[in-house]
């Protein structure tokens, strides 16, 4: 053991033998790539071995591999838990499956539970090839016989085990991203439908832009439908939170809203039914939704609006832009049964359109002090484009909002916008 300690094999939680010198020990540093394989960066190798002679053999053999590695040795499975559970886990674990009371594949399973990202090379006896094969089937990257331990074999096993593990993790991450993208695409199709309208006088411009956390799909949703009586109905809303649960709830509410409207339900009663649906869908998770609905009449210059916890909207037309904030109630699901929503009539100027939007359009950070654009800043930007056509107005407004927050990460949240109105006769 004097040689083991004097060469700098780092120990963790061990009582040194009587012949071992005391005091701190630096980790063993080994550089190069002796077997001609692809060179890796500095590796952290953990040796879990209860036999000191075998530990010394591994240290000497590792020194001859030419790998750049620091070696840490622990004698038992309990002593391995600290290094394996730490924030910076080893790149490779050299593991003896026979550690006193800890024996067999149970040792390997415990190591993989503590450090699922580490590559594990099992050390076996000469007659334990079946145990090595079983270990690989259980999650080890490779196995080596201690009776035939050589520098080239050990170096190759560590190098390719680490690389193989990295490839496996990359493939798994890619698969997760692909599945998330597919799920997001499916949910987006439900959140952002094609408007169901036929009147040629109606102008509808709808846009959706994901925020910087677009891997976590938001719960922004919208819809526009025309009913048989010629009325045009619109909704835009935002489920609190992000992720598949919020997005799925948004899809459910949008589909339900369309169903209620097409079935003849009108005004605040639609929002009340959505709250009843939310109470059954969220499973007690206390999620809530802000939304605003609007109904347009083909023969009257008014819009009937119900506002539930949502901010106001813009009126755009005749070379001007105004911010309208009609009276409203609480968000859907905030205080079930007590919100008291009412439908309010908003006059529309000739050729005027409603611009409904979610809060991602004005909540982006625009300076180092954390100041947000807010509705006042949004209105100033919008007035700069008041003479543009509906399509150009919406696209330019979103571009300006994104540019204003670009130095601080871009759009902080998803943005949904509907520009809705009648063409002048």
C-alpha positions as CSV (number, residue, x, y, z in Angstrom):
1,X,0.0,0.0,0.0
2,X,3.0,2.4,0.4
3,X,3.3,2.4,-3.4
4,X,-0.4,3.0,-3.8
5,X,-0.5,6.0,-1.6
6,X,2.9,7.5,-2.7
7,X,1.8,7.5,-6.4
8,X,-1.1,9.8,-5.5
9,X,-4.2,7.4,-5.6
10,X,-6.9,9.6,-4.0
11,X,-9.0,7.9,-1.3
12,X,-12.4,8.9,-0.1
13,X,-13.8,8.0,3.3
14,X,-11.1,5.3,3.9
15,X,-9.0,4.6,7.0
16,X,-5.4,4.3,5.7
17,X,-3.5,1.1,6.6
18,X,-0.8,1.4,9.2
19,X,1.9,1.5,6.5
20,X,0.3,4.3,4.5
21,X,1.5,7.9,5.0
22,X,-0.9,10.4,6.4
23,X,-1.8,13.8,4.9
24,X,-3.6,15.0,1.8
25,X,-3.1,13.1,-1.5
26,X,-3.4,14.6,-4.9
27,X,-5.3,12.8,-7.7
28,X,-3.3,10.8,-10.2
29,X,-3.0,12.7,-13.5
30,X,-2.2,10.7,-16.7
31,X,-1.9,12.2,-20.1
32,X,-1.7,11.0,-23.7
33,X,-3.5,8.4,-25.8
34,X,-1.2,5.4,-25.9
35,X,-3.3,3.0,-28.0
36,X,-3.9,5.5,-30.8
37,X,-7.6,5.9,-30.1
38,X,-9.4,9.2,-30.0
39,X,-8.1,11.3,-27.1
40,X,-10.6,12.3,-24.5
41,X,-10.4,15.3,-22.1
42,X,-9.4,14.7,-18.5
43,X,-11.4,11.8,-17.1
44,X,-12.6,11.2,-13.5
45,X,-12.4,7.5,-12.8
46,X,-13.8,6.0,-9.6
47,X,-12.5,2.6,-8.5
48,X,-14.9,0.6,-6.3
49,X,-12.7,-2.3,-5.0
50,X,-12.4,-3.8,-1.5
51,X,-9.0,-5.5,-2.2
52,X,-6.0,-3.2,-1.8
53,X,-3.8,-5.4,-3.9
54,X,-6.3,-5.3,-6.8
55,X,-6.6,-1.5,-6.3
56,X,-2.8,-1.1,-6.7
57,X,-2.9,-3.3,-9.8
58,X,-5.6,-1.1,-11.3
59,X,-3.6,2.1,-10.5
60,X,-0.4,0.8,-12.0
61,X,-2.2,-0.4,-15.1
62,X,-4.1,2.8,-15.5
63,X,-0.8,4.8,-15.3
64,X,0.5,2.8,-18.3
65,X,-2.6,3.5,-20.5
66,X,-1.6,7.0,-21.4
67,X,-5.1,8.3,-20.5
68,X,-5.5,11.7,-18.9
69,X,-7.3,10.6,-15.8
70,X,-7.7,11.2,-12.1
71,X,-8.3,8.1,-10.1
72,X,-10.3,7.9,-6.9
73,X,-10.6,4.7,-4.8
74,X,-13.3,3.6,-2.4
75,X,-13.5,0.2,-0.7
76,X,-17.2,-0.3,-0.5
77,X,-20.6,0.4,-2.0
78,X,-21.7,2.8,0.8
79,X,-18.4,4.7,0.4
80,X,-19.1,5.1,-3.3
81,X,-22.5,6.8,-2.7
82,X,-20.9,10.2,-2.0
83,X,-18.8,10.5,-5.2
84,X,-21.6,8.9,-7.3
85,X,-24.3,11.2,-6.0
86,X,-22.3,14.4,-6.2
87,X,-23.1,17.2,-8.7
88,X,-20.0,16.2,-10.7
89,X,-20.1,12.5,-11.1
90,X,-17.3,10.3,-12.4
91,X,-17.0,9.8,-16.1
92,X,-16.2,6.1,-15.6
93,X,-16.7,3.7,-12.7
94,X,-14.4,0.6,-12.4
95,X,-16.6,-1.7,-10.3
96,X,-15.9,-5.0,-8.5
97,X,-19.2,-6.9,-8.1
98,X,-18.0,-8.6,-4.9
99,X,-17.8,-6.1,-2.1
100,X,-18.2,-7.9,1.1
101,X,-21.9,-7.9,2.0
102,X,-22.7,-6.3,-1.4
103,X,-22.6,-8.9,-4.2
104,X,-23.6,-9.4,-7.8
105,X,-25.8,-7.4,-10.1
106,X,-27.4,-5.6,-7.1
107,X,-24.1,-3.7,-6.8
108,X,-24.3,-2.6,-10.4
109,X,-27.9,-1.6,-10.2
110,X,-27.2,0.6,-7.2
111,X,-24.3,2.3,-8.9
112,X,-26.5,3.0,-12.0
113,X,-29.2,4.4,-9.8
114,X,-26.8,6.8,-8.0
115,X,-25.0,7.8,-11.2
116,X,-27.1,7.1,-14.3
117,X,-24.8,9.2,-16.5
118,X,-21.5,7.3,-15.7
119,X,-20.0,4.6,-17.8
120,X,-19.5,1.5,-15.8
121,X,-16.8,-1.1,-16.5
122,X,-17.2,-4.2,-14.4
123,X,-14.1,-6.0,-13.0
124,X,-14.5,-9.8,-12.9
125,X,-12.5,-12.9,-12.1
126,X,-11.1,-15.1,-14.8
127,X,-14.0,-17.6,-14.7
128,X,-16.8,-14.9,-14.6
129,X,-17.4,-14.2,-18.2
130,X,-21.1,-15.0,-17.8
131,X,-21.3,-12.5,-14.9
132,X,-19.6,-9.9,-17.2
133,X,-22.1,-10.5,-20.0
134,X,-25.0,-10.3,-17.5
135,X,-23.6,-7.0,-16.2
136,X,-23.5,-5.5,-19.7
137,X,-27.1,-6.6,-20.2
138,X,-28.0,-4.9,-16.9
139,X,-26.5,-1.6,-18.0
140,X,-22.6,-1.8,-17.7
141,X,-20.7,-0.6,-20.7
142,X,-18.0,-3.3,-20.6
143,X,-16.3,-5.8,-18.4
144,X,-12.6,-6.9,-17.8
145,X,-11.0,-9.8,-16.1
146,X,-8.7,-8.7,-13.3
147,X,-6.5,-11.7,-14.0
148,X,-5.8,-10.5,-17.5
149,X,-5.6,-6.8,-16.8
150,X,-3.4,-5.0,-19.3
151,X,-2.8,-1.4,-20.1
152,X,-4.2,-1.4,-23.6
153,X,-7.3,-3.4,-22.6
154,X,-8.0,-1.1,-19.7
155,X,-7.4,2.1,-21.7
156,X,-9.6,0.9,-24.6
157,X,-12.4,-0.3,-22.2
158,X,-12.4,3.1,-20.4
159,X,-12.2,5.2,-23.5
160,X,-14.9,3.4,-25.5
161,X,-17.1,2.9,-22.5
162,X,-17.1,6.7,-21.9
163,X,-17.7,7.4,-25.6
164,X,-20.4,4.8,-25.9
165,X,-22.2,6.2,-22.9
166,X,-22.0,9.7,-24.3
167,X,-23.4,8.5,-27.6
168,X,-26.3,6.7,-25.8
169,X,-27.1,9.9,-23.8
170,X,-27.0,12.0,-27.0
171,X,-29.3,9.6,-28.8
172,X,-31.7,9.5,-25.9
173,X,-31.7,13.3,-25.7
174,X,-32.4,13.5,-29.4
175,X,-35.2,11.1,-29.1
176,X,-36.7,13.1,-26.2
177,X,-36.4,16.3,-28.3
178,X,-38.0,14.6,-31.3
179,X,-40.9,13.3,-29.2
180,X,-41.4,16.7,-27.6
181,X,-41.4,18.4,-31.0
182,X,-44.0,15.9,-32.3
183,X,-46.1,16.4,-29.2
184,X,-45.8,20.2,-29.4
185,X,-46.7,20.1,-33.1
186,X,-49.8,18.1,-32.3
187,X,-50.8,20.4,-29.4
188,X,-50.2,23.5,-31.5
189,X,-52.5,22.3,-34.2
190,X,-55.2,22.0,-31.5
191,X,-54.4,25.4,-29.9
192,X,-54.1,27.3,-33.2
193,X,-56.8,26.2,-35.6
194,X,-57.8,27.6,-39.0
195,X,-60.6,30.2,-38.5
196,X,-64.0,28.8,-39.5
197,X,-65.5,31.7,-41.5
198,X,-67.1,32.2,-44.9
199,X,-68.2,35.9,-45.1
200,X,-65.9,37.5,-47.7
201,X,-66.3,40.9,-45.9
202,X,-64.5,39.5,-42.8
203,X,-60.8,40.2,-42.4
204,X,-59.0,37.8,-40.1
205,X,-55.3,37.8,-39.4
206,X,-54.0,35.4,-36.9
207,X,-50.4,34.9,-35.7
208,X,-48.5,32.8,-33.2
209,X,-44.9,33.2,-32.2
210,X,-43.2,30.9,-29.6
211,X,-41.2,32.5,-26.8
212,X,-37.6,31.8,-26.0
213,X,-38.7,28.8,-23.9
214,X,-40.4,27.3,-27.0
215,X,-39.3,23.8,-26.0
216,X,-41.9,24.2,-23.2
217,X,-45.1,24.8,-25.1
218,X,-47.3,27.5,-23.6
219,X,-51.1,27.4,-23.2
220,X,-51.9,30.3,-25.5
221,X,-54.9,29.5,-27.7
222,X,-57.4,31.2,-30.0
223,X,-60.3,30.5,-32.4
224,X,-62.6,32.3,-34.7
225,X,-65.9,30.9,-36.0
226,X,-68.9,32.1,-37.9
227,X,-72.3,30.8,-36.9
228,X,-75.4,30.3,-39.1
229,X,-76.9,33.7,-38.0
230,X,-74.0,35.5,-39.6
231,X,-72.4,36.5,-36.3
232,X,-68.6,36.1,-36.0
233,X,-67.2,34.9,-32.6
234,X,-63.6,35.0,-31.4
235,X,-61.7,33.9,-28.4
236,X,-58.1,34.3,-27.2
237,X,-56.8,33.0,-24.0
238,X,-53.8,31.9,-21.9
239,X,-53.6,29.0,-19.5
240,X,-51.3,29.7,-16.5
241,X,-48.0,27.9,-16.8
242,X,-46.2,26.1,-19.6
243,X,-45.7,22.5,-20.7
244,X,-47.9,19.7,-22.1
245,X,-50.4,19.9,-19.3
246,X,-51.1,23.6,-19.9
247,X,-51.2,23.1,-23.7
248,X,-53.5,20.1,-23.4
249,X,-55.9,22.1,-21.2
250,X,-55.8,25.0,-23.7
251,X,-56.7,22.6,-26.5
252,X,-59.7,21.3,-24.4
253,X,-60.9,24.7,-23.6
254,X,-60.6,25.9,-27.2
255,X,-62.5,22.9,-28.6
256,X,-65.1,23.3,-25.9
257,X,-65.5,27.0,-26.7
258,X,-66.1,26.3,-30.3
259,X,-68.6,23.5,-29.5
260,X,-70.6,25.8,-27.1
261,X,-70.7,28.6,-29.6
262,X,-71.8,26.4,-32.5
263,X,-74.5,24.9,-30.3
264,X,-76.0,28.4,-29.8
265,X,-74.6,29.5,-26.4
266,X,-73.7,33.2,-26.3
267,X,-72.1,35.8,-24.1
268,X,-71.0,35.3,-20.5
269,X,-72.7,31.9,-20.4
270,X,-69.9,30.5,-22.6
271,X,-67.3,31.5,-20.1
272,X,-69.3,30.0,-17.2
273,X,-69.5,26.7,-19.0
274,X,-65.7,26.8,-19.6
275,X,-65.2,27.2,-15.9
276,X,-67.3,24.2,-15.2
277,X,-65.3,22.2,-17.7
278,X,-62.0,23.5,-16.2
279,X,-63.1,22.3,-12.7
280,X,-63.4,18.8,-14.0
281,X,-60.3,18.9,-16.2
282,X,-57.6,20.2,-14.0
283,X,-57.9,17.5,-11.3
284,X,-57.6,20.0,-8.4
285,X,-54.3,21.5,-9.7
286,X,-55.7,25.1,-9.2
287,X,-54.9,26.0,-12.8
288,X,-56.6,29.1,-14.1
289,X,-57.1,30.7,-17.5
290,X,-57.4,34.3,-18.7
291,X,-59.4,34.9,-21.8
292,X,-61.4,37.4,-23.8
293,X,-64.3,36.7,-26.2
294,X,-65.7,39.0,-28.8
295,X,-68.8,38.8,-31.1
296,X,-69.1,40.9,-34.3
297,X,-72.3,41.7,-36.2
298,X,-72.3,42.0,-40.0
299,X,-74.9,44.8,-39.9
300,X,-74.0,46.7,-36.7
301,X,-70.7,48.6,-35.9
302,X,-70.3,47.1,-32.4
303,X,-68.6,44.2,-30.7
304,X,-69.8,42.4,-27.7
305,X,-67.0,41.5,-25.4
306,X,-66.6,39.3,-22.3
307,X,-63.3,39.8,-20.4
308,X,-62.2,37.1,-17.9
309,X,-59.0,38.1,-16.1
310,X,-57.5,39.1,-19.5
311,X,-56.0,42.5,-20.4
312,X,-57.7,44.8,-22.9
313,X,-57.3,44.9,-26.7
314,X,-56.5,47.3,-29.4
315,X,-58.9,49.0,-31.9
316,X,-57.2,49.6,-35.2
317,X,-58.7,51.4,-38.1
318,X,-59.0,54.8,-39.9
319,X,-55.3,55.6,-39.3
320,X,-55.6,55.3,-35.5
321,X,-54.9,52.8,-32.7
322,X,-56.6,52.8,-29.3
323,X,-56.3,50.6,-26.2
324,X,-59.7,49.4,-25.0
325,X,-60.2,47.9,-21.5
326,X,-63.9,47.2,-20.9
327,X,-65.0,46.0,-17.5
328,X,-64.2,42.4,-16.7
329,X,-64.2,39.7,-14.1
330,X,-61.6,37.3,-12.7
331,X,-59.8,34.7,-14.7
332,X,-61.6,31.4,-15.3
333,X,-61.0,29.1,-12.4
334,X,-59.6,31.7,-10.0
335,X,-62.7,31.8,-7.8
336,X,-65.1,29.2,-9.3
337,X,-68.7,30.4,-9.4
338,X,-68.1,33.9,-8.1
339,X,-66.5,35.8,-11.0
340,X,-69.7,37.5,-12.3
341,X,-68.8,38.0,-15.9
342,X,-70.8,40.4,-18.0
343,X,-71.0,41.0,-21.8
344,X,-70.2,44.6,-22.7
345,X,-70.8,46.4,-26.0
346,X,-67.9,48.3,-27.6
347,X,-68.6,50.6,-30.6
348,X,-66.5,50.0,-33.7
349,X,-65.5,52.9,-35.9
350,X,-66.1,52.4,-39.6
351,X,-63.5,50.0,-40.9
352,X,-62.2,49.4,-37.4
353,X,-60.9,46.1,-36.2
354,X,-60.3,44.4,-32.9
355,X,-56.7,43.3,-32.1
356,X,-56.8,40.6,-29.5
357,X,-53.5,39.3,-28.0
358,X,-51.9,37.3,-25.2
359,X,-49.6,38.9,-22.6
360,X,-46.4,37.6,-24.3
361,X,-46.8,40.6,-26.6
362,X,-46.1,43.2,-23.9
363,X,-44.3,41.3,-21.0
364,X,-40.8,41.1,-22.6
365,X,-37.9,42.7,-20.7
366,X,-36.6,45.8,-22.5
367,X,-33.8,47.1,-20.2
368,X,-31.2,45.9,-17.7
369,X,-33.3,47.0,-14.8
370,X,-36.0,44.4,-15.7
371,X,-38.5,46.9,-17.0
372,X,-41.2,45.4,-19.2
373,X,-42.7,46.8,-22.3
374,X,-46.2,46.8,-20.7
375,X,-49.4,47.9,-22.4
376,X,-48.4,51.6,-22.6
377,X,-45.2,50.7,-24.5
378,X,-47.1,48.3,-26.8
379,X,-49.6,51.1,-27.6
380,X,-46.8,53.4,-28.6
381,X,-45.3,50.8,-30.9
382,X,-48.7,50.1,-32.4
383,X,-49.4,53.7,-33.1
384,X,-46.3,53.9,-35.1
385,X,-47.8,51.4,-37.6
386,X,-51.4,52.6,-37.5
387,X,-51.6,53.2,-41.3
388,X,-50.5,49.7,-42.2
389,X,-52.7,46.9,-43.6
390,X,-53.9,44.3,-41.0
391,X,-51.3,41.7,-42.1
392,X,-48.5,44.2,-42.1
393,X,-49.7,45.8,-38.8
394,X,-49.6,42.5,-36.9
395,X,-46.3,41.3,-38.4
396,X,-44.5,44.6,-37.9
397,X,-45.8,44.9,-34.3
398,X,-44.6,41.5,-33.3
399,X,-41.2,42.1,-35.0
400,X,-40.9,45.4,-33.1
401,X,-41.8,43.8,-29.8
402,X,-39.3,41.1,-30.3
403,X,-36.6,43.6,-31.3
404,X,-37.2,45.7,-28.2
405,X,-36.5,42.7,-26.0
406,X,-33.8,41.0,-28.1
407,X,-30.9,42.1,-26.0
408,X,-32.6,40.5,-22.9
409,X,-33.4,37.1,-24.4
410,X,-36.2,38.0,-26.9
411,X,-39.9,37.1,-26.3
412,X,-40.2,35.8,-22.8
413,X,-43.5,34.0,-23.5
414,X,-45.5,32.8,-26.4
415,X,-47.4,35.4,-28.4
416,X,-50.8,34.9,-30.0
417,X,-52.6,37.7,-31.9
418,X,-55.9,38.0,-33.8
419,X,-56.7,41.0,-36.0
420,X,-60.5,40.8,-36.7
421,X,-62.9,43.2,-38.5
422,X,-65.1,44.0,-41.4
423,X,-63.9,45.5,-44.7
424,X,-65.7,48.8,-45.5
425,X,-68.6,48.4,-47.8
